[in-house]
Amino acid sequence: MDRCTKGCAVCTKGCVVETVLRGQQGYVATLVTDLVYAKVAIPRGWREPADATVMALDATAQLDAEQARRCRDLTHKALALIHIAVTLVRDYITQHQVLGWPDPTRPPDKNDLDSLRRGRGPAALRDLMFRELESWPGTAPEQLRDGVGRILDEALSTRRTSQQAPTRTRAEMQRLLGPALGPVREIVLEWAAARRLPADTAEEVVSEALDQLYRTVAKIGRAPDDLRRWTRATCAKKWRVIVARLGITAQPVAAPEEYEQFIGVRDTVGDEAAGMVDLNRWMRDAAAQLRRLGDAYAAEQPAMLDDALSCAVAADLLDTNDVDLVIAVVQASELGAGVLAAQLARHGHRLSPDRKIAVQRLISDTLRRIHEGNA
């Protein structure tokens, strides 16, 4: 096995992918990992014979030297493809901002453009290139220039259609949303500041929360009664989804497609609160189990103090009852690494790669067993 470039004892697929994607924006990393982990199919003609094997491996799979090389090359190719798509979207938006939109009476708002930049636009152009090209492009393909505008027009139209309630006029939506937009934004920024999220990540949560507010108001015909509670619950849900997209090296609590089901995310505020109660109870149960396990390790002859410490740190994190921070630790985000380092410092120890993995797996495995027992 190759030794991981991050200093781990072995080289894993997750470490290779994360090294290539270090410093990339979250939505770019998501689009790339969708390809590298075979969530989105790469055309057969674009792949080398052994790429399919590498794509089928999960993040914790250990790679030999040849597999690591192939994984690295594939990730670089996928990243270059997504960068081309992102650049084309940016050029499309800039062109229309300068020359005007097709319907000047209804230009797209900030949330429409954020959606086009971060998800719908690059994904639609990725699929266009898969259909029309025979292999990985080195630069933006000139032969697709005419198709790019049409595809992005369709993506923007689909987004706006899905956001507009068919039984509510634009004027009605503006009237219903107006009093809530400012307070929701302030509550989200307050929530993000308490978690010391970077400014661009905080804005991403703001955008996601305002999208959800639009859908909720369109559905129920009014803003949520307890706007602060609704906003904080929505922030928690959206943050988990963002963290799940970014946390590509650690063993997740559940597979990304099962993630929302696991944490109890629901469409309504009442069900959201009920799901949070379940998860908070599971965290308390998991902390109690890990403390008993840590005591058992400490009582061994000779004492297994290293394992006992990992159990104690994992239990302390679960006892905070802060769902977002625990998930950040399990998903190996920058915020999670800082929280884990601080918790270890309280026990007089420094963070190491092996310790981080041990604590992450203790938390995720214990929560998974409790979840399965309650399913």
C-alpha contacts under 8 A as a table, 3 or more apart, distances in Angstrom:
res1	aa1	res2	aa2	distance
1	M	10	V	6.21
1	M	11	C	6.64
1	M	62	Q	7.32
1	M	63	L	6.29
1	M	64	D	4.63
1	M	65	A	6.62
2	D	10	V	6.06
2	D	11	C	5.34
2	D	63	L	7.02
2	D	64	D	5.70
2	D	65	A	5.56
2	D	68	A	7.85
3	R	7	G	7.10
3	R	8	C	6.63
3	R	9	A	5.74
3	R	10	V	4.74
3	R	11	C	5.15
4	C	7	G	5.42
4	C	8	C	5.14
4	C	9	A	6.50
4	C	10	V	5.34
4	C	11	C	4.04
4	C	12	T	7.04
4	C	15	C	7.01
4	C	16	V	7.70
5	T	8	C	7.34
5	T	11	C	7.49
5	T	15	C	7.82
5	T	16	V	7.86
5	T	19	T	7.98
6	K	15	C	7.17
6	K	19	T	7.89
7	G	353	P	7.37
8	C	11	C	6.92
8	C	353	P	6.20
8	C	354	D	7.19
10	V	62	Q	6.66
10	V	63	L	7.96
11	C	15	C	6.76
11	C	16	V	7.31
11	C	62	Q	5.65
11	C	63	L	5.70
11	C	64	D	7.49
11	C	68	A	7.54
12	T	15	C	5.35
12	T	16	V	6.47
12	T	59	A	6.65
12	T	60	T	5.61
12	T	61	A	5.33
12	T	62	Q	4.31
12	T	63	L	5.53
12	T	68	A	7.95
13	K	16	V	5.17
13	K	17	V	6.18
13	K	57	L	7.43
13	K	58	D	6.99
13	K	59	A	5.04
13	K	60	T	6.29
13	K	61	A	5.78
13	K	62	Q	6.47
13	K	63	L	6.44
13	K	68	A	7.13
13	K	71	C	7.09
13	K	249	T	7.94
14	G	17	V	5.22
14	G	18	E	5.98
14	G	58	D	7.54
14	G	59	A	4.08
14	G	60	T	6.12
14	G	61	A	7.75
14	G	248	I	5.81
14	G	249	T	4.31
14	G	250	A	7.57
15	C	18	E	5.12
15	C	19	T	6.03
15	C	59	A	7.66
15	C	249	T	5.77
16	V	19	T	5.26
16	V	20	V	6.54
16	V	68	A	6.90
16	V	71	C	7.06
16	V	72	R	6.23
17	V	20	V	5.32
17	V	21	L	6.24
17	V	33	T	7.87
17	V	71	C	7.31
17	V	72	R	6.71
17	V	75	T	6.40
17	V	248	I	7.86
18	E	21	L	4.97
18	E	22	R	5.77
18	E	248	I	6.71
18	E	249	T	6.81
19	T	22	R	5.28
20	V	72	R	7.07
20	V	75	T	6.92
20	V	76	H	6.88
21	L	24	Q	5.49
21	L	29	A	6.27
21	L	79	L	7.90
24	Q	28	V	6.37
24	Q	29	A	6.24
25	Q	28	V	5.38
25	Q	29	A	6.34
26	G	29	A	5.13
26	G	30	T	6.21
26	G	242	I	7.61
26	G	245	R	7.20
26	G	246	L	6.04
27	Y	30	T	5.01
27	Y	31	L	6.31
27	Y	118	R	5.58
27	Y	119	G	6.97
28	V	31	L	5.25
28	V	32	V	6.27
28	V	79	L	7.73
28	V	82	I	6.87
28	V	83	H	7.81
28	V	118	R	7.51
29	A	32	V	5.13
29	A	33	T	6.03
29	A	245	R	7.70
29	A	246	L	6.96
30	T	33	T	5.23
30	T	34	D	6.09
30	T	245	R	5.68
30	T	246	L	6.97
31	L	34	D	5.22
31	L	35	L	6.87
31	L	82	I	7.00
31	L	123	A	7.31
32	V	35	L	5.37
32	V	36	V	6.32
32	V	75	T	7.02
32	V	78	A	5.60
32	V	79	L	5.73
32	V	82	I	6.85
33	T	36	V	4.83
33	T	37	Y	5.67
33	T	75	T	7.93
34	D	37	Y	5.56
34	D	38	A	6.05
34	D	39	K	4.80
34	D	40	V	5.49
35	L	38	A	5.05
35	L	39	K	6.06
35	L	40	V	5.21
35	L	41	A	6.63
35	L	42	I	6.69
35	L	55	M	7.93
35	L	78	A	6.82
36	V	39	K	7.81
36	V	55	M	5.45
36	V	71	C	7.87
36	V	74	L	7.00
36	V	75	T	6.25
36	V	78	A	7.39
37	Y	40	V	7.88
37	Y	55	M	5.08
37	Y	56	A	6.42
37	Y	57	L	7.21
37	Y	58	D	6.98
38	A	41	A	5.66
38	A	42	I	7.51
38	A	55	M	5.60
38	A	56	A	6.58
42	I	46	W	6.75
42	I	47	R	7.09
42	I	130	F	7.39
43	P	46	W	5.43
43	P	47	R	6.88
43	P	130	F	6.48
44	R	47	R	5.46
45	G	48	E	7.92
45	G	134	E	6.59
45	G	135	S	6.70
46	W	134	E	6.76
46	W	135	S	4.83
46	W	136	W	6.48
47	R	51	D	6.01
47	R	52	A	7.49
48	E	51	D	5.38
48	E	52	A	7.85
49	P	52	A	6.80
50	A	53	T	5.59
50	A	54	V	6.88
50	A	70	R	7.92
51	D	54	V	5.21
51	D	55	M	6.11
51	D	70	R	6.83
51	D	71	C	7.66
51	D	74	L	7.52
52	A	55	M	5.06
52	A	56	A	6.20
53	T	56	A	5.28
53	T	57	L	6.81
54	V	57	L	5.50
54	V	67	Q	6.62
54	V	70	R	7.35
54	V	71	C	6.26
55	M	58	D	7.93
55	M	71	C	7.82
57	L	61	A	6.00
58	D	61	A	5.61
59	A	248	I	6.65
59	A	249	T	5.81
59	A	250	A	7.37
59	A	251	Q	7.37
60	T	249	T	7.07
60	T	250	A	7.37
60	T	251	Q	6.83
63	L	66	E	7.79
63	L	67	Q	5.41
63	L	68	A	5.51
64	D	67	Q	5.32
64	D	68	A	6.03
65	A	68	A	5.16
65	A	69	R	6.24
66	E	69	R	5.11
66	E	70	R	6.26
67	Q	70	R	5.09
67	Q	71	C	6.01
68	A	71	C	5.07
68	A	72	R	6.06
69	R	72	R	5.13
69	R	73	D	6.14
70	R	73	D	5.11
70	R	74	L	6.01
71	C	74	L	5.16
71	C	75	T	6.10
72	R	75	T	5.21
72	R	76	H	6.23
73	D	76	H	5.16
73	D	77	K	6.24
74	L	77	K	5.12
74	L	78	A	6.15
75	T	78	A	5.08
75	T	79	L	6.01
76	H	79	L	5.04
76	H	80	A	6.15
77	K	80	A	5.16
77	K	81	L	6.27
77	K	136	W	7.09
78	A	81	L	5.10
78	A	82	I	6.28
79	L	82	I	5.18
79	L	83	H	6.12
80	A	83	H	5.06
80	A	84	I	6.31
80	A	138	G	7.73
81	L	84	I	5.20
81	L	85	A	6.44
81	L	126	R	7.28
81	L	136	W	7.11
81	L	137	P	7.02
82	I	85	A	4.96
82	I	86	V	6.05
82	I	122	P	6.68
82	I	126	R	6.94
83	H	86	V	5.00
83	H	87	T	6.05
84	I	87	T	5.17
84	I	88	L	6.26
84	I	139	T	6.71
84	I	140	A	5.76
85	A	88	L	5.16
85	A	89	V	6.30
85	A	121	G	7.66
85	A	122	P	4.90
85	A	123	A	7.81
85	A	125	L	5.71
85	A	126	R	6.32
85	A	140	A	7.92
86	V	89	V	5.14
86	V	90	R	6.20
86	V	117	R	6.86
86	V	121	G	7.64
86	V	122	P	5.47
87	T	90	R	5.04
87	T	91	D	6.16
88	L	91	D	5.11
88	L	92	Y	6.14
88	L	140	A	7.55
88	L	148	V	7.60
89	V	92	Y	5.03
89	V	93	I	6.28
89	V	116	L	7.46
89	V	117	R	6.27
89	V	121	G	6.15
89	V	122	P	6.74
89	V	152	L	7.57
90	R	93	I	5.24
90	R	94	T	6.13
90	R	117	R	7.02
91	D	94	T	5.09
91	D	95	Q	6.00
92	Y	95	Q	5.25
92	Y	96	H	6.39
92	Y	149	G	6.97
92	Y	152	L	7.95
93	I	96	H	5.31
93	I	97	Q	6.09
93	I	113	L	7.80
94	T	97	Q	5.08
94	T	98	V	6.25
95	Q	98	V	5.30
95	Q	99	L	6.00
95	Q	100	G	7.80
96	H	99	L	5.02
96	H	100	G	4.80
96	H	101	W	5.28
97	Q	100	G	5.43
97	Q	101	W	6.97
100	G	104	P	6.70
101	W	104	P	5.48
101	W	107	P	6.14
103	D	106	R	5.58
103	D	107	P	6.39
104	P	107	P	5.65
108	P	111	N	7.93
108	P	112	D	5.57
108	P	113	L	6.54
109	D	112	D	5.29
109	D	113	L	6.42
110	K	113	L	5.18
110	K	114	D	6.05
111	N	114	D	4.98
111	N	115	S	6.12
111	N	207	S	6.14
111	N	210	L	7.87
111	N	211	D	7.03
112	D	115	S	5.26
112	D	116	L	6.29
112	D	156	L	7.09
112	D	159	R	7.06
112	D	160	R	6.97
113	L	116	L	4.93
113	L	117	R	6.06
114	D	117	R	5.11
114	D	118	R	5.97
114	D	207	S	7.54
115	S	118	R	5.34
115	S	119	G	5.64
115	S	120	R	6.19
115	S	121	G	7.60
115	S	159	R	7.77
116	L	119	G	5.87
116	L	120	R	5.06
116	L	121	G	4.58
116	L	122	P	7.52
116	L	152	L	7.85
116	L	155	A	7.26
116	L	156	L	6.51
117	R	120	R	7.18
117	R	121	G	5.79
117	R	122	P	6.84
118	R	121	G	7.00
118	R	122	P	6.95
119	G	122	P	5.91
119	G	123	A	5.98
120	R	123	A	5.34
120	R	124	A	5.93
120	R	155	A	6.08
120	R	156	L	7.85
120	R	159	R	7.96
121	G	124	A	5.24
121	G	125	L	6.28
121	G	152	L	5.96
121	G	155	A	6.39
121	G	156	L	7.90
122	P	125	L	5.17
122	P	126	R	5.98
123	A	126	R	5.04
123	A	127	D	6.31
124	A	127	D	5.24
124	A	128	L	6.25
124	A	151	I	6.78
124	A	152	L	7.35
124	A	155	A	7.18
125	L	128	L	4.80
125	L	129	M	6.18
125	L	148	V	6.91
125	L	151	I	7.16
125	L	152	L	7.82
126	R	129	M	5.27
126	R	130	F	6.27
127	D	130	F	4.97
127	D	131	R	6.26
128	L	131	R	5.17
128	L	132	E	6.17
129	M	132	E	5.19
129	M	133	L	5.42
129	M	144	L	7.95
130	F	133	L	5.86
130	F	134	E	7.60
132	E	144	L	7.98
133	L	136	W	7.65
133	L	137	P	7.77
137	P	140	A	7.00
137	P	141	P	6.84
141	P	144	L	5.72
141	P	145	R	7.14
142	E	145	R	5.42
143	Q	146	D	7.40
144	L	147	G	5.17
144	L	148	V	6.12
145	R	148	V	5.28
145	R	149	G	7.22
146	D	149	G	6.12
146	D	150	R	7.10
147	G	150	R	5.24
147	G	151	I	6.09
148	V	151	I	5.22
148	V	152	L	6.14
149	G	152	L	5.25
149	G	153	D	5.97
150	R	153	D	5.10
150	R	154	E	6.28
151	I	154	E	5.17
151	I	155	A	6.22
152	L	155	A	4.86
152	L	156	L	6.04
153	D	156	L	5.25
153	D	157	S	6.10
154	E	157	S	5.03
154	E	158	T	6.02
155	A	158	T	5.15
155	A	159	R	6.18
156	L	159	R	5.13
156	L	160	R	6.22
157	S	160	R	5.21
157	S	161	T	6.02
158	T	161	T	5.13
158	T	162	S	6.12
159	R	162	S	5.27
159	R	163	Q	6.32
160	R	163	Q	5.08
160	R	164	Q	6.15
161	T	164	Q	5.29
162	S	165	A	7.56
163	Q	214	Y	7.18
163	Q	215	R	6.48
164	Q	168	R	7.59
164	Q	170	R	7.78
164	Q	218	A	7.49
165	A	168	R	5.38
165	A	169	T	7.69
165	A	215	R	7.86
165	A	218	A	5.43
165	A	219	K	7.35
166	P	169	T	7.71
168	R	172	E	6.11
168	R	173	M	6.58
168	R	218	A	7.19
169	T	172	E	5.12
169	T	173	M	6.31
170	R	173	M	5.10
170	R	174	Q	6.18
171	A	174	Q	5.10
171	A	175	R	6.23
172	E	175	R	5.07
172	E	176	L	6.21
173	M	176	L	5.09
173	M	177	L	5.88
173	M	217	V	7.79
173	M	218	A	7.08
174	Q	177	L	5.18
174	Q	178	G	5.57
175	R	178	G	5.47
175	R	179	P	7.79
176	L	179	P	7.15
176	L	180	A	7.91
176	L	217	V	7.17
176	L	221	G	7.40
176	L	222	R	6.01
176	L	223	A	6.90
177	L	180	A	5.46
177	L	181	L	6.12
177	L	214	Y	7.22
177	L	217	V	7.15
177	L	222	R	7.87
177	L	223	A	6.97
178	G	181	L	5.72
178	G	182	G	7.84
179	P	182	G	6.95
179	P	183	P	7.71
180	A	183	P	5.57
180	A	184	V	6.04
180	A	223	A	6.76
180	A	227	L	7.87
181	L	184	V	5.35
181	L	185	R	6.25
181	L	210	L	7.30
182	G	185	R	5.27
182	G	186	E	6.29
183	P	186	E	5.09
183	P	187	I	6.13
184	V	187	I	5.15
184	V	188	V	6.15
184	V	209	A	7.88
184	V	210	L	7.49
184	V	227	L	7.28
184	V	228	R	7.46
184	V	231	T	6.30
185	R	188	V	5.17
185	R	189	L	6.23
185	R	206	V	6.15
185	R	210	L	7.63
186	E	189	L	5.21
186	E	190	E	6.09
187	I	190	E	5.02
187	I	191	W	6.07
187	I	228	R	6.76
187	I	231	T	6.88
187	I	232	R	7.42
188	V	191	W	4.98
188	V	192	A	6.08
188	V	202	A	7.76
188	V	205	V	7.30
188	V	206	V	6.01
188	V	209	A	7.75
188	V	231	T	6.89
188	V	232	R	7.11
188	V	235	C	6.72
189	L	192	A	4.96
189	L	193	A	5.99
189	L	202	A	6.56
189	L	206	V	7.29
190	E	193	A	5.14
190	E	194	A	6.33
191	W	194	A	5.32
191	W	195	R	6.74
191	W	232	R	7.15
191	W	235	C	7.71
192	A	195	R	5.21
192	A	196	R	6.16
192	A	197	L	5.46
192	A	202	A	5.69
193	A	196	R	4.80
193	A	197	L	6.18
194	A	197	L	7.94
196	R	335	L	8.00
197	L	201	T	6.25
197	L	202	A	5.95
197	L	335	L	7.67
198	P	201	T	5.31
198	P	202	A	6.13
199	A	202	A	5.04
199	A	203	E	6.23
200	D	203	E	5.11
200	D	204	E	6.30
201	T	204	E	4.97
201	T	205	V	6.41
202	A	205	V	5.16
202	A	206	V	6.24
203	E	206	V	4.84
203	E	207	S	6.13
204	E	207	S	5.12
204	E	208	E	6.24
205	V	208	E	5.05
205	V	209	A	6.00
205	V	235	C	6.64
205	V	238	K	6.56
205	V	239	W	6.76
206	V	209	A	5.13
206	V	210	L	6.12
207	S	210	L	5.26
207	S	211	D	6.20
208	E	211	D	5.11
208	E	212	Q	6.31
208	E	238	K	6.69
209	A	212	Q	5.07
209	A	213	L	6.14
209	A	231	T	7.20
209	A	234	T	6.28
209	A	235	C	6.46
209	A	238	K	7.29
210	L	213	L	4.87
210	L	214	Y	6.23
211	D	214	Y	5.23
211	D	215	R	6.49
212	Q	215	R	5.11
212	Q	216	T	6.05
212	Q	234	T	7.74
213	L	216	T	5.06
213	L	217	V	6.01
213	L	223	A	7.62
214	Y	217	V	5.31
214	Y	218	A	6.04
215	R	218	A	5.11
215	R	219	K	6.14
216	T	219	K	5.12
216	T	220	I	6.17
216	T	221	G	7.94
216	T	223	A	7.47
216	T	224	P	7.93
217	V	220	I	5.37
217	V	221	G	5.12
217	V	222	R	5.03
217	V	223	A	5.41
217	V	224	P	7.62
218	A	221	G	5.55
218	A	222	R	7.60
220	I	223	A	7.87
223	A	227	L	7.34
224	P	227	L	5.40
224	P	230	W	6.67
226	D	229	R	5.50
226	D	230	W	6.12
227	L	230	W	5.08
227	L	231	T	5.94
228	R	231	T	5.16
228	R	232	R	6.15
229	R	232	R	5.30
229	R	233	A	6.15
230	W	233	A	5.20
230	W	234	T	6.09
230	W	269	V	6.26
231	T	234	T	5.00
231	T	235	C	6.04
232	R	235	C	4.96
232	R	236	A	6.21
233	A	236	A	5.15
233	A	237	K	6.35
233	A	269	V	7.58
233	A	272	E	7.04
233	A	273	A	7.45
234	T	237	K	5.09
234	T	238	K	6.09
235	C	238	K	5.18
235	C	239	W	5.82
236	A	239	W	5.15
236	A	240	R	6.23
236	A	324	D	6.53
237	K	240	R	5.32
237	K	241	V	6.54
237	K	265	V	6.67
238	K	241	V	5.15
238	K	242	I	6.27
239	W	242	I	5.01
239	W	243	V	6.01
239	W	324	D	7.35
240	R	243	V	5.05
240	R	244	A	5.95
240	R	324	D	6.77
240	R	327	I	7.08
240	R	328	A	7.98
241	V	244	A	5.05
241	V	245	R	6.31
241	V	260	E	7.79
242	I	245	R	5.15
242	I	246	L	6.36
243	V	246	L	5.06
243	V	247	G	5.79
243	V	327	I	7.61
243	V	328	A	6.39
243	V	331	Q	6.60
243	V	333	S	6.87
244	A	247	G	5.33
244	A	248	I	7.69
244	A	252	P	7.69
244	A	256	P	6.56
244	A	259	Y	7.90
244	A	331	Q	6.48
245	R	248	I	7.15
245	R	256	P	7.74
246	L	331	Q	7.56
246	L	333	S	6.89
247	G	250	A	6.45
247	G	252	P	7.78
247	G	328	A	7.97
247	G	331	Q	4.27
247	G	332	A	5.43
247	G	333	S	5.75
248	I	331	Q	7.02
248	I	332	A	7.68
249	T	331	Q	7.32
249	T	332	A	6.80
250	A	330	V	6.41
250	A	331	Q	5.40
250	A	332	A	5.80
250	A	357	I	7.26
250	A	360	Q	7.21
251	Q	330	V	7.19
251	Q	331	Q	7.18
251	Q	360	Q	7.47
251	Q	361	R	6.83
251	Q	364	S	7.43
252	P	255	A	6.37
252	P	256	P	7.83
252	P	330	V	6.36
252	P	331	Q	5.97
252	P	364	S	6.76
253	V	259	Y	7.47
253	V	330	V	7.18
253	V	364	S	4.82
253	V	365	D	7.36
253	V	367	L	7.33
253	V	368	R	6.51
254	A	258	E	5.89
254	A	259	Y	5.38
254	A	262	F	6.98
254	A	368	R	7.63
255	A	258	E	5.23
255	A	259	Y	5.95
256	P	259	Y	4.96
256	P	260	E	7.90
257	E	260	E	7.34
258	E	261	Q	5.46
258	E	262	F	6.28
259	Y	262	F	5.17
259	Y	263	I	6.46
260	E	263	I	5.42
260	E	264	G	6.24
260	E	265	V	5.33
261	Q	264	G	5.35
261	Q	265	V	6.28
262	F	265	V	7.80
262	F	371	H	7.58
263	I	275	G	6.59
263	I	276	M	7.25
263	I	279	L	6.37
264	G	271	D	7.91
264	G	272	E	6.68
264	G	274	A	7.66
264	G	275	G	4.09
264	G	276	M	6.57
264	G	278	D	7.58
264	G	279	L	7.45
265	V	271	D	7.54
265	V	272	E	5.50
265	V	275	G	6.25
266	R	269	V	7.53
266	R	271	D	5.49
266	R	272	E	5.07
266	R	275	G	7.52
267	D	271	D	7.15
267	D	272	E	7.06
268	T	271	D	5.45
268	T	272	E	6.09
269	V	272	E	4.94
269	V	273	A	6.19
270	G	273	A	5.24
270	G	274	A	6.33
271	D	274	A	4.92
271	D	275	G	6.09
272	E	275	G	5.13
272	E	276	M	6.29
273	A	276	M	5.07
273	A	277	V	6.28
274	A	277	V	5.09
274	A	278	D	6.44
275	G	278	D	5.14
275	G	279	L	6.38
276	M	279	L	5.12
276	M	280	N	6.03
277	V	280	N	5.15
277	V	281	R	6.17
278	D	281	R	5.21
278	D	282	W	6.25
279	L	282	W	4.98
279	L	283	M	6.15
279	L	323	V	7.76
280	N	283	M	5.05
280	N	284	R	6.40
280	N	321	N	6.12
280	N	323	V	7.21
281	R	284	R	5.17
281	R	285	D	6.29
282	W	285	D	5.03
282	W	286	A	5.98
282	W	367	L	6.64
282	W	370	I	6.51
282	W	371	H	7.29
283	M	286	A	5.02
283	M	287	A	6.10
283	M	318	L	5.46
283	M	319	D	7.11
283	M	321	N	6.76
283	M	367	L	6.96
284	R	287	A	5.13
284	R	288	A	6.34
284	R	318	L	6.59
284	R	319	D	6.19
284	R	321	N	7.35
285	D	288	A	5.18
285	D	289	Q	6.29
285	D	370	I	7.88
286	A	289	Q	5.08
286	A	290	L	6.17
286	A	315	A	7.34
286	A	318	L	7.27
286	A	363	I	7.53
286	A	366	T	5.84
286	A	367	L	6.11
286	A	370	I	7.30
287	A	290	L	5.17
287	A	291	R	6.21
287	A	314	A	7.28
287	A	315	A	4.26
287	A	316	D	7.20
287	A	318	L	5.54
287	A	319	D	6.15
288	A	291	R	5.20
288	A	292	R	6.39
288	A	315	A	7.15
289	Q	292	R	5.24
289	Q	293	L	6.22
289	Q	366	T	8.00
290	L	293	L	4.89
290	L	294	G	5.98
290	L	311	C	5.40
290	L	312	A	7.06
290	L	314	A	7.30
290	L	315	A	5.77
290	L	362	L	7.94
290	L	366	T	7.96
291	R	294	G	4.96
291	R	295	D	6.17
291	R	311	C	6.41
291	R	312	A	6.14
291	R	315	A	6.23
292	R	295	D	5.12
292	R	296	A	6.28
293	L	296	A	5.04
293	L	297	Y	6.32
293	L	308	A	7.51
293	L	311	C	6.97
294	G	297	Y	5.08
294	G	298	A	6.22
294	G	307	D	6.99
294	G	308	A	4.23
294	G	309	L	7.15
294	G	310	S	7.88
294	G	311	C	5.15
294	G	312	A	6.25
295	D	298	A	5.08
295	D	299	A	6.19
295	D	308	A	6.80
296	A	299	A	5.13
296	A	300	E	6.49
296	A	308	A	7.91
297	Y	300	E	5.40
297	Y	303	A	6.28
297	Y	304	M	5.05
297	Y	305	L	6.75
297	Y	307	D	6.53
297	Y	308	A	5.32
298	A	303	A	4.89
298	A	304	M	5.57
298	A	305	L	5.71
298	A	308	A	5.78
299	A	302	P	7.97
299	A	303	A	5.82
299	A	304	M	7.85
300	E	303	A	4.52
300	E	304	M	6.30
301	Q	304	M	7.81
304	M	307	D	5.67
304	M	308	A	6.21
305	L	308	A	4.84
305	L	309	L	6.04
306	D	309	L	5.22
306	D	310	S	6.50
307	D	310	S	5.14
307	D	311	C	6.32
308	A	311	C	5.17
308	A	312	A	6.20
309	L	312	A	5.03
309	L	313	V	6.18
310	S	313	V	5.27
310	S	314	A	6.15
310	S	355	R	6.91
310	S	358	A	6.60
310	S	359	V	5.60
310	S	362	L	7.98
311	C	314	A	5.14
311	C	315	A	6.04
311	C	359	V	7.08
311	C	362	L	7.14
312	A	315	A	5.12
312	A	316	D	6.11
313	V	316	D	5.08
313	V	317	L	6.33
313	V	343	Q	6.50
313	V	344	L	6.57
313	V	347	H	7.97
313	V	359	V	7.13
314	A	317	L	5.23
314	A	318	L	6.33
314	A	359	V	5.50
314	A	360	Q	7.69
314	A	362	L	6.80
314	A	363	I	6.11
315	A	318	L	5.08
315	A	319	D	6.03
316	D	319	D	5.04
316	D	320	T	6.62
316	D	343	Q	7.71
317	L	320	T	5.45
317	L	321	N	7.65
317	L	326	V	6.46
317	L	343	Q	7.53
318	L	321	N	5.71
318	L	322	D	7.43
318	L	326	V	6.62
318	L	363	I	7.81
322	D	325	L	5.57
322	D	326	V	6.35
323	V	326	V	5.29
323	V	327	I	6.17
324	D	327	I	5.25
324	D	328	A	6.10
325	L	328	A	4.94
325	L	329	V	6.26
325	L	335	L	7.70
325	L	336	G	6.38
325	L	339	V	7.42
326	V	329	V	5.13
326	V	330	V	6.34
326	V	336	G	7.39
327	I	330	V	5.06
327	I	331	Q	6.02
327	I	336	G	7.72
328	A	331	Q	5.16
328	A	332	A	6.12
328	A	333	S	5.49
328	A	334	E	7.94
328	A	335	L	6.37
328	A	336	G	4.43
328	A	337	A	7.98
329	V	332	A	5.21
329	V	333	S	6.54
329	V	335	L	7.44
329	V	336	G	3.80
329	V	337	A	6.18
329	V	339	V	7.14
329	V	340	L	6.66
329	V	360	Q	6.66
330	V	336	G	7.31
330	V	360	Q	4.83
330	V	361	R	7.55
330	V	363	I	7.21
330	V	364	S	6.70
331	Q	336	G	7.41
331	Q	360	Q	7.96
332	A	336	G	5.72
332	A	337	A	6.22
333	S	336	G	5.00
333	S	337	A	6.26
334	E	337	A	5.19
334	E	338	G	6.43
335	L	338	G	5.26
335	L	339	V	6.35
336	G	339	V	5.09
336	G	340	L	6.12
337	A	340	L	5.14
337	A	341	A	6.09
337	A	356	K	7.96
338	G	341	A	5.13
338	G	342	A	6.19
339	V	342	A	5.19
339	V	343	Q	6.24
340	L	343	Q	5.10
340	L	344	L	6.21
340	L	351	L	7.33
340	L	356	K	7.45
341	A	344	L	5.18
341	A	345	A	6.13
341	A	350	R	6.53
341	A	351	L	5.20
342	A	345	A	5.02
342	A	346	R	6.54
343	Q	346	R	5.32
343	Q	347	H	6.97
344	L	347	H	5.14
344	L	348	G	6.42
344	L	349	H	5.22
344	L	350	R	6.02
344	L	351	L	6.53
345	A	348	G	4.82
345	A	349	H	5.14
345	A	350	R	5.98
346	R	349	H	7.48
351	L	355	R	6.47
351	L	356	K	6.70
352	S	355	R	5.19
352	S	356	K	6.13
353	P	356	K	5.14
353	P	357	I	6.29
354	D	357	I	5.26
354	D	358	A	6.15
355	R	358	A	5.03
355	R	359	V	6.19
356	K	359	V	5.37
356	K	360	Q	6.13
357	I	360	Q	5.11
357	I	361	R	6.09
358	A	361	R	5.32
358	A	362	L	6.14
359	V	362	L	5.10
359	V	363	I	6.24
360	Q	363	I	5.35
360	Q	364	S	6.13
361	R	364	S	5.09
361	R	365	D	5.62
362	L	365	D	5.40
362	L	366	T	5.95
363	I	366	T	5.38
363	I	367	L	6.08
364	S	367	L	5.23
364	S	368	R	5.96
365	D	368	R	5.07
365	D	369	R	6.23
366	T	369	R	5.24
366	T	370	I	6.31
367	L	370	I	5.13
367	L	371	H	5.99
368	R	371	H	5.00
368	R	372	E	6.07
369	R	372	E	5.16
369	R	373	G	6.16
370	I	373	G	5.03
370	I	374	N	6.35
371	H	374	N	5.15
371	H	375	A	6.08
372	E	375	A	5.05
